[in-house]
Amino acid sequence: MSLVNALGLGTGATWTALKNRASGLRHCDFEDAKLNTFIGRVRGVEEYSPDARWNAFDCRNNRLALMAFELEGFAAAVHAAAKRYGKHRIGVFIGTSTSGIGATEHAYRHRDPSTGALPSTFNYRLTHNIFSSGELVRQYFGLTGPANVISTACSSSAKVFASAQRYIDAGLCDAAIVGGVDSLCLTTLYGFASLELVAPHPCRPFDVERGGISIGEAAGFALLEKRHSAGSAIVSLDGYGESSDAHHMSHPHPEGLGAAASMQDALRRAALSADEIDYINLHGTATRANDNSEDKAVVLTFGGKVPCSSTKGWTGHTLGAAGITEAIICALSIKHQMLPGTLNTTAVEPGMGSNVLIENSARPVRKAMSNSFGFGGSNCSLVFGAPQ
């Protein structure tokens, strides 16, 4: 697995920051955005120079993806899997929310003043188009197997695990690259600001004084293989659950019914009881509606015993990349046997019943759940375990 986010490049940088409780959030300094909020911006994206082979794909979103490919031996692991199974037997399942929309923003700023024509260098298909990141992955690794890009808002790169697992179970591929990428852009920054959902301070999930989200960006990827062949696995994907609230365009179900259904579905597929989960990485965006709804869903499913936390105080809400970012954080928690607390939170809102950790906690972690809930009520929960 490989991860790039505001905490740095690689899972090692992410884990070091989690362990040291060092946030990657900073006051908004993205382009010319005039917003009083904090963001999780990846350092070095503007200076990063992709290989000339990828010039047609060049945009902030795809730069994040390329940066992640080149870390921690991920590319070598994929190439080795392609040799084992064949390039046609490796699937590609990527999640994103806005893809390379930033490239389109820049193109519109540079229209021809007389004709209104967009710059001739603008390549919509390989930058803004939702499938752009999927095509980049396929070309970068020379893969010819099934490929999907999922865009279900903030659950996008969690749902890729479920899709890939179904393809593997159906015999359509033997392994899959799963992951997600979403980048900062003015559309999301001003869009969430217009909804009055961004905080003027680093986000404080579940805190009594929470004021909204801090938007971030990230790219993360993992290699998912069939159980019998994954001898060097870091973690196993034990179960997944999906549901749809069908409640509102942006608000989750107030009683958390869709979120609870997602978690219960994941437990059922994993053949686990609620008390066998050691940690829940909450969606935990730090908005009033989301945190209240998720708290009710967790209590409905687990009671108030299972330790849980939101890690968005470190990375920000990385939107379409939140699922893969927090899935990897769950994997690191299992690997290192430590639960990250909920950074920036000092006092959990009275009346909440879930066991929200504020401080980090070293303890045995065998099974962990990761929640990702998107606009429109698109929910996904994943269960990971120590490899057998």
N, C-alpha and C positions, 0 to 999 in steps of 0.2 A: 504494500500500500504506500501511497505517496500523498502529501498534503502541503498546500501553500495557503497561508492566510495571514492575517495581520500580526500574528505572533512570530512569523518568520517562515523560512523555507525548510520544509521537512518535518516529519513527525517528532524528531528529536527536539527541534526548537519549540514545537507546540507543547510537548510534555514538560520541558524545562520551565516554560512560562506558567503552565498550570501548577507545577510543583512549587514554584516561587511566588505564585499569586501575582504575576505581573501582567497587567492588561495590555492588549494591543490597540485599545481605542484611543483616539486623538480628536481634538476639535476639528470640525470639518474644514479641510483645506483642499478639497477636490475641485480642480479647474477653477471656474469663477463662481461657484455656488455660494450664494450669500445666505447661509442658513446657520442658525444658532443650534447646532447639534453636534454629536460626536459620531465618528465613523471608524470602521475597521478597515483601514487602507493597507494594501500590501506594498511594502517598500521595493523600489527598483523596477517596477513594471514599465515606467516611462523610458528608462535607460536600457531595458532589455532589448537585445538585438537578435531576432530570430534568424535562423539559417535562411538563406535566399530561397530555398525550396518552398518556404511557407509564406512568401510575400503576399500571395493572393489572399491568404487567410488572415493577414495581419490586422488585428484589432485588440483592444485591451482584454477581451474575454479569451480569445485564443492564445494570447501571450501567457495568461495565467495557466492555461492548460499545458502549453509547451514547457513552461518552467517546472510544472509538476512531473511531466514525463521524465525529465532529466535528473530526478532526484532519487537517491536511496536504492539504486539498482532496479527501479521499477521496470524500465524498458528491457533490461536484461531478463527479468522474470517473465515478461510477456513473450519475448522472443523464444525463450526456452519452452514455454507452454505451446507456442505455435509449432515448434519442432516435435513436441510430444504428440500433439493431436492433429496437426495440419492447420494451415491458415484459414481454411474454410470451416473449421470446427470451433473457432473462437468468436463468440458474440460480442457485440458492443452495445452497452445500455447506459446512456448518459442522461442526466437531468439538468435542466436549466430553466430559468424563469424569463429573463429578458434577452438572453444570448448576447450577440454583439451589437445591441441597439445603439451603443455609444458611437459606433462607426457611422451610423445613419444620422445621429445628432450632429456630428462633425461635418458630414456631407451637406446637410441642409444649411449649415452656417457658411458654406463655401459655394453656394449656388451661383451660377452665372447671373450677374446683376441685370442683364438685359433680357435673357431668355428664361431664367429660372431653372436652367438645366443643372442637374447634379454633376459633380466632377466626374470626369471620365475614368478616374482611378478608383471610384467607389464600386465595390463588388458586393452587392447585397447577398447573393447566394452563398458566398463563402465567409461572410462576416455576420450580418444581422439575422439571416435565416436561422430558424430554430435548429435545423439539422447540421448547421455549420460545424459545431463541436464534434458531432458524431462522425462526420466525414473526415475531419482532421485526425481523429483517433484512428480511423480505418486506414487512411493514407500513411500516417506516421508509422504504423506497425505493419502495414502491408496485409491487412486482414480482409477476408472475403466472406465471412459468415454473416449471420443475421445482425441487423443494426437498427436500433430504435433510439430516438431522443424523446424524453418525456418532459412535458411542461405542465405541471399541476401546481404552480406557485411554489410554496415553501416545502411541499412534500416531494418535489420532483426527484431529488437524488437519494431519497429513501425508497421510493417506489421502484427504482431501477433494480434493487436487490430482489424484489418480488418478481419482477418480469424476468430477470435473468434466471432465477431459480426455476420458474415455470418452463422456460426454454430448455434448461438442462434436464429437468425431470421428463420432458416430452421427447428427449433424445435428439433435439435439433442442434445442440452444440454441447461440447464437453467442458468448456470453460468460458468465462466471460470477463471482459473489462467492465466494471461498474464504476460509476462516479458521477461527478457533477461539477459545473463551473458557472459562476455568476460574478459579474464585475460591477463596480461602481459606475453609475451613469446619472445624468441629470434627471432622466425620466423617473427613476426610482426615488432619488433624493427629494425632488420636488413633489412627486406623486404622494409619497407617504407623509410629507410635510403638509400637503393640502388636506389629507385625511386627519390631520392633527394627531398623528401617531408617533412622531419622533420626539425624543426627550432632549432637553437642553443640557443634560449631564450624561455621563456614561450610564448605560441602562442598568436597572436594578430589579431583576426579575423577582417577583413575589414580595417585594418590599412594600411596606405600608406607604412609603413616599414615592413609589415608582411613577414615572411620568411618560413611559413609552419606549420605543425601540431605538437602538443604535444600528444603523445599516452598515454591513460589512461586505467583503468580497472574499472569494476563495476558489480554489480548484483542488479537488481530491479524487483519487482513483484507487481502486483495489482490484486484485485479480481473484475472481471467484472460480473455484474448481470443484469437480465432483468429489464427494467425501472420500471415496476409496483411493483417490489419487493425490490427495492434498497432504502429503506427509510432512511438509514444512509449514503448515498453516499456523498463523498467528492466533486466529480465533476461528470458530465455526459459526456459520449462519444456521441457527437452530429453528427459527420460525419467523414468519412475517404475518402481519395482519393489515387489512385495508378496509376502509369504510368511507361513506360519503354522508355528511350531515344533511345535505339538501335543505339547509335552513336559511342561509342568507349569503349575499355576494361576498361579504367580508367578515361578518361576525360569526364566531363559532356558536354551536348550539349552547345556550346558557346553562344547561344542565350537564354538558359534556357527554351527551349520549353517543355521538359519533366517535369521539375520542375513546370512550370506554369500549365501544364495539371493536375498534381497531386493536386495542391492547388485548382484549379477550380473545380475538381471532388469532393474534400472534401466540398467545399462551397455548391455545388449542393445537395449533400446528406444531409447536415445540413440545407438546405433550408434557407441559409443566404446570404445576399449581402456582398460584400467586405467591405463596411463601417461599418458593424456590428461586425467585428473582432477588439478587443481592443489591442491585442498583438500577435506578431509572434515570436516564439523561432526558430531562424534560424538554419540551419544545420551548417553554419559558421565555416568551418574547419581551416581557415586562410591560405589556399593555394590560389595562384593567380587565378587558373582556377575555383575552386569551388565558391569562393566569388563573382567573376565577373559574373559568370553564374547565381547564386542565386539572385544577385542584379537585374539583368535584368528580371528574372522571377517574383520577387516581384513587381517591377514597372509595368510590364505587367498586373499583376493580381490586384494589389491594388493601383497603383500610388505611390506617395511618402508620404502618410499620416500616415499609420498605424505604430505605434512604434514597433520596432523589435530589437532583440539583439541575440548574440551568447553567450552561457554560457560555452563554452569549455575552456575559460581562467581560469575557476575554476576547472573543473573536468578533463581536457584533453579530447581528442577524444576517447571515450570508445568503438568505433567500433560497434560490434554487440550488445552492451548494450546501445548505444547512444540513440536509440529510446525510451526505457523505462525510462532512466535517465532524458531525457528532457521532456517526457510526465509528469513525476512526478513533475518536476520543474514547468511546466505549471499549474498543479493542485495546487501546493503551491502558485503560483502567484495569482491564483483566490481566494484561501482560505485567503491569507494575504493581498490581494489588493495592491500588489507592483510588479513593473517590474524590474527585474535585468538588469543592464547595460551590456556592453561588456568589461569585465575586461582585463586589459593590453593594451587596445587600446587607443591611445591618439589623433590620427587624422585620420578620415575616408578618404580613398582614394578619391581624387578629381574626380568628374564625376559620382560617384555612386549616384543613385537617391532614394534609399530606406531610410527610416527614422531610421537610426541606432542609438540606445541609447548608450551613453558611461557611463553615471552615472545612478545609481538606481533612480527609480521614483515611488513615492506613488501616485496611482490614481485608479479609479474604473476599475476593470477587470471582465467583464461578460463572454466574449468569447475569447478563446486563441487558436492559431494554433501552432502546432509543426511540423517542417519539418525534414525529415531524407532521405538522398539521398546516395545510395550506388554505389560502382564500377559497371561498366557495365550499368549504367543508370537506376538502380532499385530505384524508387522514392516512397515515402509515406508521406502523410500529414494527420494530425489528428486535429480535432476540438473538444475542450473541453469547457464545460460551467458550470456555477454555477447550482447546482441541483435544479430542480423545486420542 
